[in-house]
Amino acid sequence: MPQLALIRHGQSEWNLQNRFTGWVDVDLTEEGVAQAQRAGQLLADTGFKPQHAFVSVLKRAIKTLNFTLDGLDRLWIPVDKSWRLNERHYGGLAGLNKDETRAKHGDEQVKIWRRSFDTPPPPVAEDHAYHPRNDDRYADVPREFLPASESLKSTLDRVEPYWSASILPRLKAGETLVVAAHGNSLRALVKLLFHVSDRDIMDIEVPTGNPLLIDLEDDGETITAARYLDAQRAKPLPPLPGA
């Protein structure tokens, strides 16, 4: 039976500073490194042996994956990196302190930007330092695909084709996989896997550095069991489809 582990990167420097991050390439904190190392140990304790890994192109996710695979003694497995697994692009909110943004724009507006399904934050201009057109790692991505801001819906729209073309076929082939990514790109995967409604996905949160281990039927899509491995830091999961 295939297994899939979803891991949100460990605590980042801007998580610690309570700042919107998105596609800005910030590093892990010492706590984030410890969380990533613990993720590897938690997975190792279950006997988890991934055959292939997927990760975004942002260093906090890449380093989290590397620490995790090191803990599993599986640094040798193939790894695919894709911008499609990046965090949601927070547009003009990127780099801002969340509390200060609430004070300026009001709790309700910030909640809409953060938690609504299809309302993106204000975009950044194309010449802005945080626009991906100005980042070499996206030089080969068609310009029309590079966002100036994203909602959860638009994040899902870019994650879903990658899931369908690159990840799901391997699960259908019976492979055990690990995906290291971000709060919103992983929420997109949870929405697809658990068939969560547009409304209910707003209440789903994926904790940092805590592996979500999913057991699947041979079809690679039907979930038989799902659990966070660090029970003390777990968040509520949606009910299994059909339960």
Secondary structure, 3 states (H helix, E strand, C coil): CCEEEEEECCCEHHHHCCECCCCCCCCECHHHHHHHHHHHHHHHHCCCCCCEEEECCCHHHHHHHHHHHHHCCCCCCCEEECHHHCCCCCHHHCCCEHHHHHHHHCHHHHHHHHHCCCCCCCCCCCCCCCCHHHCHHHCCCCHHHCCCCCCHHHHHHHHHHHHHHHHHHHHHCCCCEEEEECHHHHHHHHHHHHCCCCCHHHHCCCCECCCEEEEECCCCCCEEEEEECCHHHCCCCCCCCCC
